[in-house]
Amino acid sequence: MAERANRLETNRPGPFYVDSECIDCDLCREIAPENFERDEEEGNSFVYKQPETDEEREQCEEARDSCPVEAIGNDGEEG
């Protein structure tokens, strides 16, 4: 489970975030390409845009649920 205390600083403010456990597997970027991006320097993913539509929110929830190391968190409403 993602830890808010380990939230990466590159995440945009909002409920979804990636924490320091990210292994840069690319799965979140495949599932929700409008919301996750790769930090080339650090070698991890981060939320570069919080979801704005129901479809984006569903994709972010799917990415969270699919993350192999549970590095994606949602401090907002559970999906």
PDB file with one MODEL, atoms N, CA, C and O in Angstrom:
MODEL        1
ATOM      1  N   MET A   1       0.836  -1.182   0.000  1.00  0.00           N
ATOM      2  CA  MET A   1       0.000   0.000   0.000  1.00  0.00           C
ATOM      3  C   MET A   1       0.883   1.249   0.000  1.00  0.00           C
ATOM      4  O   MET A   1       1.849   1.339   0.758  1.00  0.00           O
ATOM      5  N   ALA A   2       0.545   2.191  -0.844  1.00  0.00           N
ATOM      6  CA  ALA A   2       1.315   3.428  -0.960  1.00  0.00           C
ATOM      7  C   ALA A   2       1.284   4.212   0.355  1.00  0.00           C
ATOM      8  O   ALA A   2       0.273   4.234   1.058  1.00  0.00           O
ATOM      9  N   GLU A   3       2.383   4.838   0.663  1.00  0.00           N
ATOM     10  CA  GLU A   3       2.520   5.616   1.893  1.00  0.00           C
ATOM     11  C   GLU A   3       2.574   7.100   1.561  1.00  0.00           C
ATOM     12  O   GLU A   3       3.447   7.545   0.816  1.00  0.00           O
ATOM     13  N   ARG A   4       1.647   7.857   2.112  1.00  0.00           N
ATOM     14  CA  ARG A   4       1.619   9.304   1.876  1.00  0.00           C
ATOM     15  C   ARG A   4       2.950   9.949   2.276  1.00  0.00           C
ATOM     16  O   ARG A   4       3.402  10.887   1.619  1.00  0.00           O
ATOM     17  N   ALA A   5       3.570   9.461   3.332  1.00  0.00           N
ATOM     18  CA  ALA A   5       4.838  10.026   3.796  1.00  0.00           C
ATOM     19  C   ALA A   5       5.962   9.837   2.773  1.00  0.00           C
ATOM     20  O   ALA A   5       6.954  10.566   2.792  1.00  0.00           O
ATOM     21  N   ASN A   6       5.802   8.854   1.879  1.00  0.00           N
ATOM     22  CA  ASN A   6       6.815   8.577   0.863  1.00  0.00           C
ATOM     23  C   ASN A   6       6.412   9.095  -0.512  1.00  0.00           C
ATOM     24  O   ASN A   6       7.005   8.715  -1.522  1.00  0.00           O
ATOM     25  N   ARG A   7       5.414   9.952  -0.550  1.00  0.00           N
ATOM     26  CA  ARG A   7       4.913  10.535  -1.803  1.00  0.00           C
ATOM     27  C   ARG A   7       6.041  11.290  -2.499  1.00  0.00           C
ATOM     28  O   ARG A   7       6.739  12.091  -1.876  1.00  0.00           O
ATOM     29  N   LEU A   8       6.215  11.029  -3.796  1.00  0.00           N
ATOM     30  CA  LEU A   8       7.261  11.712  -4.557  1.00  0.00           C
ATOM     31  C   LEU A   8       6.891  13.178  -4.771  1.00  0.00           C
ATOM     32  O   LEU A   8       5.727  13.501  -5.009  1.00  0.00           O
ATOM     33  N   GLU A   9       7.869  14.046  -4.686  1.00  0.00           N
ATOM     34  CA  GLU A   9       7.640  15.482  -4.840  1.00  0.00           C
ATOM     35  C   GLU A   9       7.222  15.859  -6.258  1.00  0.00           C
ATOM     36  O   GLU A   9       6.643  16.926  -6.466  1.00  0.00           O
ATOM     37  N   THR A  10       7.503  15.008  -7.226  1.00  0.00           N
ATOM     38  CA  THR A  10       7.158  15.314  -8.614  1.00  0.00           C
ATOM     39  C   THR A  10       5.662  15.175  -8.901  1.00  0.00           C
ATOM     40  O   THR A  10       5.184  15.675  -9.919  1.00  0.00           O
ATOM     41  N   ASN A  11       4.916  14.503  -8.020  1.00  0.00           N
ATOM     42  CA  ASN A  11       3.473  14.356  -8.211  1.00  0.00           C
ATOM     43  C   ASN A  11       2.784  15.707  -8.172  1.00  0.00           C
ATOM     44  O   ASN A  11       3.150  16.580  -7.385  1.00  0.00           O
ATOM     45  N   ARG A  12       1.783  15.875  -9.031  1.00  0.00           N
ATOM     46  CA  ARG A  12       0.955  17.077  -8.981  1.00  0.00           C
ATOM     47  C   ARG A  12       0.064  17.001  -7.750  1.00  0.00           C
ATOM     48  O   ARG A  12      -0.332  15.909  -7.341  1.00  0.00           O
ATOM     49  N   PRO A  13      -0.254  18.137  -7.157  1.00  0.00           N
ATOM     50  CA  PRO A  13      -1.150  18.131  -5.997  1.00  0.00           C
ATOM     51  C   PRO A  13      -2.490  17.500  -6.353  1.00  0.00           C
ATOM     52  O   PRO A  13      -3.013  17.694  -7.450  1.00  0.00           O
ATOM     53  N   GLY A  14      -3.023  16.758  -5.425  1.00  0.00           N
ATOM     54  CA  GLY A  14      -4.303  16.098  -5.618  1.00  0.00           C
ATOM     55  C   GLY A  14      -4.313  14.739  -4.963  1.00  0.00           C
ATOM     56  O   GLY A  14      -3.340  14.351  -4.316  1.00  0.00           O
ATOM     57  N   PRO A  15      -5.403  14.010  -5.122  1.00  0.00           N
ATOM     58  CA  PRO A  15      -5.566  12.751  -4.394  1.00  0.00           C
ATOM     59  C   PRO A  15      -4.665  11.610  -4.863  1.00  0.00           C
ATOM     60  O   PRO A  15      -4.234  10.803  -4.040  1.00  0.00           O
ATOM     61  N   PHE A  16      -4.370  11.520  -6.148  1.00  0.00           N
ATOM     62  CA  PHE A  16      -3.537  10.415  -6.639  1.00  0.00           C
ATOM     63  C   PHE A  16      -2.061  10.789  -6.554  1.00  0.00           C
ATOM     64  O   PHE A  16      -1.676  11.935  -6.782  1.00  0.00           O
ATOM     65  N   TYR A  17      -1.249   9.794  -6.222  1.00  0.00           N
ATOM     66  CA  TYR A  17       0.196  10.013  -6.130  1.00  0.00           C
ATOM     67  C   TYR A  17       0.933   8.697  -6.298  1.00  0.00           C
ATOM     68  O   TYR A  17       0.354   7.619  -6.165  1.00  0.00           O
ATOM     69  N   VAL A  18       2.222   8.804  -6.592  1.00  0.00           N
ATOM     70  CA  VAL A  18       3.130   7.669  -6.647  1.00  0.00           C
ATOM     71  C   VAL A  18       4.130   7.877  -5.521  1.00  0.00           C
ATOM     72  O   VAL A  18       4.607   8.990  -5.301  1.00  0.00           O
ATOM     73  N   ASP A  19       4.447   6.789  -4.802  1.00  0.00           N
ATOM     74  CA  ASP A  19       5.424   6.928  -3.723  1.00  0.00           C
ATOM     75  C   ASP A  19       6.778   6.344  -4.133  1.00  0.00           C
ATOM     76  O   ASP A  19       6.942   5.874  -5.259  1.00  0.00           O
ATOM     77  N   SER A  20       7.726   6.377  -3.229  1.00  0.00           N
ATOM     78  CA  SER A  20       9.107   5.998  -3.525  1.00  0.00           C
ATOM     79  C   SER A  20       9.308   4.507  -3.788  1.00  0.00           C
ATOM     80  O   SER A  20      10.419   4.098  -4.127  1.00  0.00           O
ATOM     81  N   GLU A  21       8.272   3.684  -3.645  1.00  0.00           N
ATOM     82  CA  GLU A  21       8.398   2.255  -3.925  1.00  0.00           C
ATOM     83  C   GLU A  21       8.318   1.938  -5.422  1.00  0.00           C
ATOM     84  O   GLU A  21       8.531   0.793  -5.821  1.00  0.00           O
ATOM     85  N   CYS A  22       8.016   2.934  -6.247  1.00  0.00           N
ATOM     86  CA  CYS A  22       7.850   2.732  -7.694  1.00  0.00           C
ATOM     87  C   CYS A  22       9.096   2.088  -8.302  1.00  0.00           C
ATOM     88  O   CYS A  22      10.223   2.510  -8.040  1.00  0.00           O
ATOM     89  N   ILE A  23       8.870   1.058  -9.116  1.00  0.00           N
ATOM     90  CA  ILE A  23       9.965   0.360  -9.795  1.00  0.00           C
ATOM     91  C   ILE A  23      10.011   0.695 -11.287  1.00  0.00           C
ATOM     92  O   ILE A  23      10.746   0.059 -12.043  1.00  0.00           O
ATOM     93  N   ASP A  24       9.239   1.681 -11.708  1.00  0.00           N
ATOM     94  CA  ASP A  24       9.254   2.157 -13.092  1.00  0.00           C
ATOM     95  C   ASP A  24       8.923   1.048 -14.083  1.00  0.00           C
ATOM     96  O   ASP A  24       9.602   0.886 -15.098  1.00  0.00           O
ATOM     97  N   CYS A  25       7.871   0.285 -13.780  1.00  0.00           N
ATOM     98  CA  CYS A  25       7.504  -0.842 -14.639  1.00  0.00           C
ATOM     99  C   CYS A  25       6.724  -0.411 -15.870  1.00  0.00           C
ATOM    100  O   CYS A  25       6.579  -1.199 -16.803  1.00  0.00           O
ATOM    101  N   ASP A  26       6.217   0.820 -15.900  1.00  0.00           N
ATOM    102  CA  ASP A  26       5.502   1.385 -17.042  1.00  0.00           C
ATOM    103  C   ASP A  26       4.013   1.029 -17.073  1.00  0.00           C
ATOM    104  O   ASP A  26       3.291   1.543 -17.927  1.00  0.00           O
ATOM    105  N   LEU A  27       3.538   0.179 -16.183  1.00  0.00           N
ATOM    106  CA  LEU A  27       2.146  -0.258 -16.228  1.00  0.00           C
ATOM    107  C   LEU A  27       1.170   0.899 -16.047  1.00  0.00           C
ATOM    108  O   LEU A  27       0.186   0.986 -16.781  1.00  0.00           O
ATOM    109  N   CYS A  28       1.414   1.775 -15.106  1.00  0.00           N
ATOM    110  CA  CYS A  28       0.500   2.904 -14.886  1.00  0.00           C
ATOM    111  C   CYS A  28       0.458   3.827 -16.097  1.00  0.00           C
ATOM    112  O   CYS A  28      -0.593   4.372 -16.432  1.00  0.00           O
ATOM    113  N   ARG A  29       1.598   4.000 -16.749  1.00  0.00           N
ATOM    114  CA  ARG A  29       1.644   4.857 -17.936  1.00  0.00           C
ATOM    115  C   ARG A  29       0.911   4.223 -19.110  1.00  0.00           C
ATOM    116  O   ARG A  29       0.396   4.932 -19.975  1.00  0.00           O
ATOM    117  N   GLU A  30       0.861   2.899 -19.148  1.00  0.00           N
ATOM    118  CA  GLU A  30       0.103   2.202 -20.180  1.00  0.00           C
ATOM    119  C   GLU A  30      -1.397   2.290 -19.911  1.00  0.00           C
ATOM    120  O   GLU A  30      -2.188   2.479 -20.836  1.00  0.00           O
ATOM    121  N   ILE A  31      -1.784   2.154 -18.654  1.00  0.00           N
ATOM    122  CA  ILE A  31      -3.202   2.149 -18.283  1.00  0.00           C
ATOM    123  C   ILE A  31      -3.799   3.556 -18.301  1.00  0.00           C
ATOM    124  O   ILE A  31      -4.917   3.753 -18.775  1.00  0.00           O
ATOM    125  N   ALA A  32      -3.058   4.522 -17.791  1.00  0.00           N
ATOM    126  CA  ALA A  32      -3.563   5.900 -17.689  1.00  0.00           C
ATOM    127  C   ALA A  32      -2.530   6.883 -18.247  1.00  0.00           C
ATOM    128  O   ALA A  32      -1.943   7.658 -17.493  1.00  0.00           O
ATOM    129  N   PRO A  33      -2.308   6.853 -19.554  1.00  0.00           N
ATOM    130  CA  PRO A  33      -1.251   7.678 -20.156  1.00  0.00           C
ATOM    131  C   PRO A  33      -1.481   9.185 -20.039  1.00  0.00           C
ATOM    132  O   PRO A  33      -0.532   9.961 -20.142  1.00  0.00           O
ATOM    133  N   GLU A  34      -2.718   9.603 -19.828  1.00  0.00           N
ATOM    134  CA  GLU A  34      -3.006  11.033 -19.679  1.00  0.00           C
ATOM    135  C   GLU A  34      -2.628  11.552 -18.296  1.00  0.00           C
ATOM    136  O   GLU A  34      -2.592  12.763 -18.077  1.00  0.00           O
ATOM    137  N   ASN A  35      -2.345  10.638 -17.356  1.00  0.00           N
ATOM    138  CA  ASN A  35      -2.151  11.050 -15.973  1.00  0.00           C
ATOM    139  C   ASN A  35      -0.791  10.702 -15.377  1.00  0.00           C
ATOM    140  O   ASN A  35      -0.335  11.356 -14.439  1.00  0.00           O
ATOM    141  N   PHE A  36      -0.148   9.681 -15.914  1.00  0.00           N
ATOM    142  CA  PHE A  36       1.152   9.275 -15.378  1.00  0.00           C
ATOM    143  C   PHE A  36       2.237   9.528 -16.411  1.00  0.00           C
ATOM    144  O   PHE A  36       2.022   9.387 -17.615  1.00  0.00           O
ATOM    145  N   GLU A  37       3.397   9.900 -15.917  1.00  0.00           N
ATOM    146  CA  GLU A  37       4.542  10.173 -16.783  1.00  0.00           C
ATOM    147  C   GLU A  37       5.789   9.621 -16.113  1.00  0.00           C
ATOM    148  O   GLU A  37       5.794   9.367 -14.908  1.00  0.00           O
ATOM    149  N   ARG A  38       6.843   9.437 -16.894  1.00  0.00           N
ATOM    150  CA  ARG A  38       8.113   8.923 -16.371  1.00  0.00           C
ATOM    151  C   ARG A  38       9.046  10.068 -16.021  1.00  0.00           C
ATOM    152  O   ARG A  38       9.205  11.011 -16.796  1.00  0.00           O
ATOM    153  N   ASP A  39       9.658   9.982 -14.858  1.00  0.00           N
ATOM    154  CA  ASP A  39      10.718  10.904 -14.469  1.00  0.00           C
ATOM    155  C   ASP A  39      12.023  10.263 -14.934  1.00  0.00           C
ATOM    156  O   ASP A  39      12.529   9.335 -14.303  1.00  0.00           O
ATOM    157  N   GLU A  40      12.555  10.761 -16.030  1.00  0.00           N
ATOM    158  CA  GLU A  40      13.760  10.185 -16.642  1.00  0.00           C
ATOM    159  C   GLU A  40      14.961  10.216 -15.695  1.00  0.00           C
ATOM    160  O   GLU A  40      15.746   9.269 -15.655  1.00  0.00           O
ATOM    161  N   GLU A  41      15.101  11.284 -14.947  1.00  0.00           N
ATOM    162  CA  GLU A  41      16.257  11.418 -14.057  1.00  0.00           C
ATOM    163  C   GLU A  41      16.202  10.452 -12.875  1.00  0.00           C
ATOM    164  O   GLU A  41      17.214   9.858 -12.501  1.00  0.00           O
ATOM    165  N   GLU A  42      15.021  10.303 -12.296  1.00  0.00           N
ATOM    166  CA  GLU A  42      14.884   9.474 -11.094  1.00  0.00           C
ATOM    167  C   GLU A  42      14.520   8.025 -11.403  1.00  0.00           C
ATOM    168  O   GLU A  42      14.689   7.151 -10.553  1.00  0.00           O
ATOM    169  N   GLY A  43      14.023   7.762 -12.610  1.00  0.00           N
ATOM    170  CA  GLY A  43      13.680   6.397 -12.975  1.00  0.00           C
ATOM    171  C   GLY A  43      12.435   5.885 -12.270  1.00  0.00           C
ATOM    172  O   GLY A  43      12.421   4.764 -11.761  1.00  0.00           O
ATOM    173  N   ASN A  44      11.400   6.697 -12.241  1.00  0.00           N
ATOM    174  CA  ASN A  44      10.126   6.284 -11.663  1.00  0.00           C
ATOM    175  C   ASN A  44       8.996   7.021 -12.367  1.00  0.00           C
ATOM    176  O   ASN A  44       9.225   7.955 -13.135  1.00  0.00           O
ATOM    177  N   SER A  45       7.786   6.586 -12.092  1.00  0.00           N
ATOM    178  CA  SER A  45       6.610   7.267 -12.622  1.00  0.00           C
ATOM    179  C   SER A  45       6.099   8.257 -11.586  1.00  0.00           C
ATOM    180  O   SER A  45       6.440   8.175 -10.406  1.00  0.00           O
ATOM    181  N   PHE A  46       5.271   9.200 -12.049  1.00  0.00           N
ATOM    182  CA  PHE A  46       4.633  10.147 -11.144  1.00  0.00           C
ATOM    183  C   PHE A  46       3.344  10.633 -11.788  1.00  0.00           C
ATOM    184  O   PHE A  46       3.149  10.491 -12.995  1.00  0.00           O
ATOM    185  N   VAL A  47       2.468  11.205 -10.974  1.00  0.00           N
ATOM    186  CA  VAL A  47       1.212  11.761 -11.490  1.00  0.00           C
ATOM    187  C   VAL A  47       1.522  13.158 -11.993  1.00  0.00           C
ATOM    188  O   VAL A  47       1.823  14.060 -11.212  1.00  0.00           O
ATOM    189  N   TYR A  48       1.445  13.330 -13.311  1.00  0.00           N
ATOM    190  CA  TYR A  48       1.713  14.656 -13.864  1.00  0.00           C
ATOM    191  C   TYR A  48       0.430  15.425 -14.131  1.00  0.00           C
ATOM    192  O   TYR A  48       0.467  16.630 -14.379  1.00  0.00           O
ATOM    193  N   LYS A  49      -0.717  14.729 -14.081  1.00  0.00           N
ATOM    194  CA  LYS A  49      -2.011  15.392 -14.217  1.00  0.00           C
ATOM    195  C   LYS A  49      -3.038  14.595 -13.428  1.00  0.00           C
ATOM    196  O   LYS A  49      -3.233  13.405 -13.676  1.00  0.00           O
ATOM    197  N   GLN A  50      -3.687  15.242 -12.488  1.00  0.00           N
ATOM    198  CA  GLN A  50      -4.747  14.586 -11.738  1.00  0.00           C
ATOM    199  C   GLN A  50      -5.933  14.332 -12.677  1.00  0.00           C
ATOM    200  O   GLN A  50      -6.158  15.112 -13.602  1.00  0.00           O
ATOM    201  N   PRO A  51      -6.689  13.259 -12.454  1.00  0.00           N
ATOM    202  CA  PRO A  51      -7.817  12.964 -13.338  1.00  0.00           C
ATOM    203  C   PRO A  51      -8.872  14.065 -13.299  1.00  0.00           C
ATOM    204  O   PRO A  51      -9.189  14.618 -12.245  1.00  0.00           O
ATOM    205  N   GLU A  52      -9.407  14.366 -14.490  1.00  0.00           N
ATOM    206  CA  GLU A  52     -10.417  15.412 -14.610  1.00  0.00           C
ATOM    207  C   GLU A  52     -11.768  14.868 -15.056  1.00  0.00           C
ATOM    208  O   GLU A  52     -12.785  15.553 -14.943  1.00  0.00           O
ATOM    209  N   THR A  53     -11.781  13.646 -15.559  1.00  0.00           N
ATOM    210  CA  THR A  53     -13.024  13.051 -16.024  1.00  0.00           C
ATOM    211  C   THR A  53     -13.237  11.716 -15.307  1.00  0.00           C
ATOM    212  O   THR A  53     -12.318  11.183 -14.686  1.00  0.00           O
ATOM    213  N   ASP A  54     -14.444  11.189 -15.398  1.00  0.00           N
ATOM    214  CA  ASP A  54     -14.724   9.880 -14.806  1.00  0.00           C
ATOM    215  C   ASP A  54     -13.847   8.805 -15.440  1.00  0.00           C
ATOM    216  O   ASP A  54     -13.358   7.912 -14.749  1.00  0.00           O
ATOM    217  N   GLU A  55     -13.648   8.891 -16.752  1.00  0.00           N
ATOM    218  CA  GLU A  55     -12.812   7.908 -17.438  1.00  0.00           C
ATOM    219  C   GLU A  55     -11.370   7.954 -16.931  1.00  0.00           C
ATOM    220  O   GLU A  55     -10.771   6.909 -16.677  1.00  0.00           O
ATOM    221  N   GLU A  56     -10.815   9.150 -16.784  1.00  0.00           N
ATOM    222  CA  GLU A  56      -9.448   9.272 -16.263  1.00  0.00           C
ATOM    223  C   GLU A  56      -9.366   8.760 -14.827  1.00  0.00           C
ATOM    224  O   GLU A  56      -8.400   8.095 -14.454  1.00  0.00           O
ATOM    225  N   ARG A  57     -10.374   9.068 -14.031  1.00  0.00           N
ATOM    226  CA  ARG A  57     -10.396   8.603 -12.637  1.00  0.00           C
ATOM    227  C   ARG A  57     -10.426   7.073 -12.587  1.00  0.00           C
ATOM    228  O   ARG A  57      -9.719   6.456 -11.791  1.00  0.00           O
ATOM    229  N   GLU A  58     -11.248   6.473 -13.443  1.00  0.00           N
ATOM    230  CA  GLU A  58     -11.317   5.010 -13.505  1.00  0.00           C
ATOM    231  C   GLU A  58      -9.979   4.415 -13.939  1.00  0.00           C
ATOM    232  O   GLU A  58      -9.553   3.388 -13.410  1.00  0.00           O
ATOM    233  N   GLN A  59      -9.317   5.060 -14.899  1.00  0.00           N
ATOM    234  CA  GLN A  59      -8.012   4.574 -15.349  1.00  0.00           C
ATOM    235  C   GLN A  59      -6.976   4.690 -14.235  1.00  0.00           C
ATOM    236  O   GLN A  59      -6.147   3.795 -14.066  1.00  0.00           O
ATOM    237  N   CYS A  60      -7.014   5.777 -13.480  1.00  0.00           N
ATOM    238  CA  CYS A  60      -6.075   5.943 -12.367  1.00  0.00           C
ATOM    239  C   CYS A  60      -6.331   4.902 -11.282  1.00  0.00           C
ATOM    240  O   CYS A  60      -5.388   4.385 -10.684  1.00  0.00           O
ATOM    241  N   GLU A  61      -7.590   4.596 -11.028  1.00  0.00           N
ATOM    242  CA  GLU A  61      -7.925   3.550 -10.054  1.00  0.00           C
ATOM    243  C   GLU A  61      -7.450   2.189 -10.552  1.00  0.00           C
ATOM    244  O   GLU A  61      -6.940   1.382  -9.775  1.00  0.00           O
ATOM    245  N   GLU A  62      -7.618   1.937 -11.848  1.00  0.00           N
ATOM    246  CA  GLU A  62      -7.140   0.679 -12.416  1.00  0.00           C
ATOM    247  C   GLU A  62      -5.617   0.586 -12.292  1.00  0.00           C
ATOM    248  O   GLU A  62      -5.080  -0.469 -11.956  1.00  0.00           O
ATOM    249  N   ALA A  63      -4.932   1.689 -12.564  1.00  0.00           N
ATOM    250  CA  ALA A  63      -3.471   1.716 -12.420  1.00  0.00           C
ATOM    251  C   ALA A  63      -3.081   1.449 -10.967  1.00  0.00           C
ATOM    252  O   ALA A  63      -2.151   0.690 -10.696  1.00  0.00           O
ATOM    253  N   ARG A  64      -3.795   2.075 -10.041  1.00  0.00           N
ATOM    254  CA  ARG A  64      -3.515   1.859  -8.607  1.00  0.00           C
ATOM    255  C   ARG A  64      -3.708   0.393  -8.245  1.00  0.00           C
ATOM    256  O   ARG A  64      -2.861  -0.209  -7.585  1.00  0.00           O
ATOM    257  N   ASP A  65      -4.824  -0.173  -8.678  1.00  0.00           N
ATOM    258  CA  ASP A  65      -5.123  -1.569  -8.348  1.00  0.00           C
ATOM    259  C   ASP A  65      -4.172  -2.546  -9.021  1.00  0.00           C
ATOM    260  O   ASP A  65      -3.962  -3.645  -8.509  1.00  0.00           O
ATOM    261  N   SER A  66      -3.588  -2.169 -10.162  1.00  0.00           N
ATOM    262  CA  SER A  66      -2.710  -3.053 -10.932  1.00  0.00           C
ATOM    263  C   SER A  66      -1.238  -2.921 -10.580  1.00  0.00           C
ATOM    264  O   SER A  66      -0.437  -3.773 -10.964  1.00  0.00           O
ATOM    265  N   CYS A  67      -0.870  -1.883  -9.865  1.00  0.00           N
ATOM    266  CA  CYS A  67       0.547  -1.631  -9.556  1.00  0.00           C
ATOM    267  C   CYS A  67       1.148  -2.831  -8.811  1.00  0.00           C
ATOM    268  O   CYS A  67       0.657  -3.208  -7.746  1.00  0.00           O
ATOM    269  N   PRO A  68       2.207  -3.430  -9.367  1.00  0.00           N
ATOM    270  CA  PRO A  68       2.770  -4.635  -8.749  1.00  0.00           C
ATOM    271  C   PRO A  68       3.430  -4.400  -7.390  1.00  0.00           C
ATOM    272  O   PRO A  68       3.591  -5.345  -6.618  1.00  0.00           O
ATOM    273  N   VAL A  69       3.808  -3.178  -7.089  1.00  0.00           N
ATOM    274  CA  VAL A  69       4.439  -2.896  -5.791  1.00  0.00           C
ATOM    275  C   VAL A  69       3.585  -1.964  -4.931  1.00  0.00           C
ATOM    276  O   VAL A  69       4.044  -1.468  -3.903  1.00  0.00           O
ATOM    277  N   GLU A  70       2.336  -1.727  -5.359  1.00  0.00           N
ATOM    278  CA  GLU A  70       1.384  -0.885  -4.616  1.00  0.00           C
ATOM    279  C   GLU A  70       1.959   0.491  -4.309  1.00  0.00           C
ATOM    280  O   GLU A  70       1.842   0.989  -3.190  1.00  0.00           O
ATOM    281  N   ALA A  71       2.587   1.104  -5.324  1.00  0.00           N
ATOM    282  CA  ALA A  71       3.223   2.408  -5.149  1.00  0.00           C
ATOM    283  C   ALA A  71       2.306   3.577  -5.488  1.00  0.00           C
ATOM    284  O   ALA A  71       2.715   4.731  -5.361  1.00  0.00           O
ATOM    285  N   ILE A  72       1.078   3.305  -5.917  1.00  0.00           N
ATOM    286  CA  ILE A  72       0.134   4.365  -6.266  1.00  0.00           C
ATOM    287  C   ILE A  72      -0.902   4.496  -5.167  1.00  0.00           C
ATOM    288  O   ILE A  72      -1.520   3.517  -4.748  1.00  0.00           O
ATOM    289  N   GLY A  73      -1.080   5.722  -4.710  1.00  0.00           N
ATOM    290  CA  GLY A  73      -2.063   5.975  -3.665  1.00  0.00           C
ATOM    291  C   GLY A  73      -3.141   6.913  -4.128  1.00  0.00           C
ATOM    292  O   GLY A  73      -2.995   7.624  -5.122  1.00  0.00           O
ATOM    293  N   ASN A  74      -4.231   6.901  -3.387  1.00  0.00           N
ATOM    294  CA  ASN A  74      -5.350   7.812  -3.622  1.00  0.00           C
ATOM    295  C   ASN A  74      -5.837   8.282  -2.259  1.00  0.00           C
ATOM    296  O   ASN A  74      -6.447   7.521  -1.509  1.00  0.00           O
ATOM    297  N   ASP A  75      -5.562   9.539  -1.950  1.00  0.00           N
ATOM    298  CA  ASP A  75      -5.990  10.103  -0.663  1.00  0.00           C
ATOM    299  C   ASP A  75      -7.435  10.572  -0.713  1.00  0.00           C
ATOM    300  O   ASP A  75      -7.999  10.982   0.301  1.00  0.00           O
ATOM    301  N   GLY A  76      -8.033  10.509  -1.903  1.00  0.00           N
ATOM    302  CA  GLY A  76      -9.422  10.951  -2.064  1.00  0.00           C
ATOM    303  C   GLY A  76     -10.379   9.796  -1.921  1.00  0.00           C
ATOM    304  O   GLY A  76     -10.132   8.839  -1.186  1.00  0.00           O
ATOM    305  N   GLU A  77     -11.452   9.903  -2.625  1.00  0.00           N
ATOM    306  CA  GLU A  77     -12.484   8.887  -2.605  1.00  0.00           C
ATOM    307  C   GLU A  77     -11.962   7.593  -3.205  1.00  0.00           C
ATOM    308  O   GLU A  77     -11.272   7.601  -4.224  1.00  0.00           O
ATOM    309  N   GLU A  78     -12.291   6.501  -2.576  1.00  0.00           N
ATOM    310  CA  GLU A  78     -11.899   5.200  -3.105  1.00  0.00           C
ATOM    311  C   GLU A  78     -12.777   4.858  -4.295  1.00  0.00           C
ATOM    312  O   GLU A  78     -13.965   5.179  -4.316  1.00  0.00           O
ATOM    313  N   GLY A  79     -12.178   4.198  -5.295  1.00  0.00           N
ATOM    314  CA  GLY A  79     -12.892   3.880  -6.509  1.00  0.00           C
ATOM    315  C   GLY A  79     -13.643   2.630  -6.489  1.00  0.00           C
ATOM    316  O   GLY A  79     -14.282   2.278  -7.481  1.00  0.00           O
TER     317      GLY A  79
ENDMDL
END
